Amino acid sequence: MDKLTEYPKIIKRILTEYVELCNRRPNQDMETFLIIDDSKGHYIWMNLGWQNGERITGMTVYVRIRDRKFWIEEDWTENGIATDLVRAGVAKEDIVLAFHEPKMRQYTDFAVAS
């Protein structure tokens, strides 16, 4: 698998499926969308709007491709984006759970860093 061409396709497909699923039950006060910067390798699933009179601005998922690996910076999904990446054929050693402190990453089943 050519990581430079396949990895962006994989994360865009996965995140697009999640956003489309969210948008099947639209909330008129909340937008769910993707922010994609292919040239820098940043992929963000974002929510923006109002809920119960409070402003909501938050990332559900933020993944970047760095050093030919997926760096998961933010992940508020139930099963984890890493699980979806593994199901899509990505090796665990190509996934960094960057939301964990660097010294704690050694205790996961995924890559420690580069």
N, C-alpha and C positions, 0 to 999 in steps of 0.2 A: 504494500500500500504506500503510495506517495503521500506522505504526511502533509506536505506543503499545499497540495491541491485537495486532498480528501478531508483533512481535518476541518477546514472551514465549512465544507459542504455538510459534514456530519452534524456539527453544532447548530448550524442554521436550520437544518431539517428538524432536529429535536426541539429546539426552542420555538420554531414556527408551529409545530404540532401542539405544544402547550398553549401558546397564545391563541391559536384558533379554537382550542377547546374552551379556554376562558371566555372567548368572545361569542361562543354559542349561547351563553346565558348572559347577555350584555347587561351591565348596570349603567344606566344613562348618566350617572354621576361619576363614573370611574372609567378611565381609559386603560387598556392593557395593550402594550405594543413592544416591538423590538427596536433596539438601537444597534445598528451593525456598522462597524468600521473594519472592513476587510483589509485595508491597507496596513493597519496597525494591529489587527487580530483581536479586536474587542467585540464582545457579544453580550448585550444586556437585555433582559426581560424586565420591563418597567411597568409600574402602576402609578397612575396620576389622577387625582380627582378629590372627591369629597365623600366622606362616610360618617353618618351620624353627626353632622355639623363640624367635623374635623377634617383638616387638609391631610390628604394622603399623598406622599411622594416617596416611593421606595422601589428598590431593586428587589425582585424576587430571585433573579439569578444574574450573576456577572461572571462570565468565563472569558479568559483571554488565552491566546496561543502565544507561548513564549518559549524559546529554545526548543521548538518542535514538540512541545508538550502542552496539554490542557492545564491551565492554572485556574482552578475554581476558587474565585475570590469571595463569592457570596452565593448561598444556596438555601432557599427557604422552601424547597419542594419536599414532599412527604418522603419519597424514597431516595432522593438525591440524584442530581444530574450525573454523577460519576457512575451510578448504576446504569443509566441510559447509555452512557458512552461505552461502557463495557459490553452491553448488549449489542451495540452497533459495531463491535469488533475492535475497539480501542484497547490496547494492552494496559493493564493497571500501572505499569512502570512509566506510562506516558500521561498519567493523570496525577496532578499535585493538588491536594486539598489545602489550598493556600489560606483558607480561613482558619486553619489550625496554626498555632504558634510553631515556628520552625523546629524547635527541639521536641515537639510532640508528634510531628509527622512520622517519625520512625515507628510509632505504635499503630499506624494504620496499615491497611493492605496496599497502599498506593505509594507513588514516588515521594521521596523526601524533598527533592528539588531537582536542579538541572543535572 
